[in-house]
Amino acid sequence: MIFEFLTLISALGWLYALFLRRRSLRMIPRLGECAPDVGDVLVSVIIPARNEAGSIGNCLDSLLAQEGVRLEVIVVDDSSSDGTAEVVGRYGGVRLIKLENPPEGWLGKSWACEIGYRASSGSWLLFTDADVVFHDRLFICKALKHAREKGVDAATLYPTLRMDALSLKAITPILTLALYALVKPHKVEDRGSAFMFGSFILIRRDAYVRIGGHAAVRDALLEDRAMAMNARKAGLKVVFADGGGAFSAEWNRDLRTLWNGLLRLFLPLFMRGPVKRTASYTSLIILLSLIPSAGLLYSLILGLQPLLIISSLALSSATVAIAAEARKHKAGVLPLILWPLGSVLTAAAAVATCYKALRNPTVEWRGRRYRLVLDGERERAVRINP
């Protein structure tokens, strides 16, 4: 009886996830059409890059093909060792700034963004990543027009997430589904939530200055989250819009970087109450991912018709939810097969994060190692090595 109850809760949980996804995507605005009528506005595109020789060329190709808006493209090479600067140097019209290691108290990406800002002259700033590719030649024009028409201080766009590795296909749809429940992107515009995608942050120059820019989040491991919180505190009007498949970004590239990415994502959240958060996250993952499969197997072995119906409903709802996210991000059908494995890996990352939060709150990111310490309302990352 308890098993049937847990399976029913799992089915209701997946149905609720589908409801939250549908509601959020319905309420999140999409970019409209754009004629080249944004005036003589200059947008400074700032790209922090560390060891991005394999991807930054595609990013710059798509940027330089943008139409309908004046762009100033600035790439800040953060001590790359793989020839990133050489790749950027082949592009005319792109300003390259090469940095040594960031000064004390700064994280690499925030320092690179700060230096890019200091070198820029646009009235709008666009912070994006070296792995981003713009598939629509009018995309930045549309984003700027959307932001100006809505009278906002900043706009952040939801990208299509590329999932080239099997591990990414297994985990990413689960995390993006959690986005709708935990982040509530549809509430960003009315300041009911604070969230920005680091892959696309378009912000007015004066608004950026008002919140202290990247200098105010210089030691934040999740600098986009910290900047979003600062924007909400300052009363900035921010819009979260759906990129609609017109631009894509990578969220890690293989199993190793994915594991570090999960630790980087979870550790700042787990610094306060790690045991409680781990118990909550892993219990939820087990309830939603393992209970339906176990219920189906159990019902088939013992011939329990009610349990068979409930577990089938739970698995069907999970399949529909994962399929919807896989389709949105153009990930094919493999996520439908791999998501149970992704759930196990996500639970393992939560447990590993709990251990780190209690014993050794360190994380490796982009070849640098950081220790996290609590400091007031948010965590502070201290660089351990260059």
Helices and strands as residue ranges (DSSP letters): H 2-27, E 42-49, H 56-64, E 70-78, H 84-88, E 94-99, H 108-119, E 124-128, E 133-134, H 139-150, E 154-158, E 160-162, H 166-182, G 185-187, E 200-204, H 205-210, G 213-217, H 223-233, E 238-242, E 247-250, H 255-270, H 274-285, I 286-290, H 291-302, H 305-328, H 334-359, E 362-365, E 368-375, E 378-383
